[in-house]
Amino acid sequence: MKSEIILKGIHFYAYHGLLPQEAVVGNEYVITIMLSVDISKAMQTDDVHDTVNYAEVYQVVKTEMQQRSNLLEHVAGRIAHRLLHDFPTITSVDIQLEKLNPPLGAAINSSAIHLVLP
């Protein structure tokens, strides 16, 4: 059975980026995560231990977002690898990490990275 757990539009304020002022001023980020997980047992038992606990997933994402990186690619990679490591029932991770109003010298809503691991 194929199923996905989705955490959509998680907002963070963090300090990622190449420019020195990004480490000081920070920026707003939005993350959407889709986790491939077999939820068939949880559908029957109504027990959180038979699925992936959303609150625990959020804590992993929060911890990784607090660790500064130059690149969105690095942040998304860390999050994906940690989720796959910490939650063995997750078979794949799909992450979109979006930086709102990036300092590109142009009117742009966001820049983003979309990563899928295996």
Secondary structure, DSSP 8 states (H G I E B T S, - for coil): ---EEEEEEEEEEE--SSSHHHHHH-EEEEEEEEEEE--HHHHHH--GGGS--HHHHHHHHHHHHHS--S-HHHHHHHHHHHHHHH-TTEEEEEEEEEEES-SSSS--SEEEEEEEE-
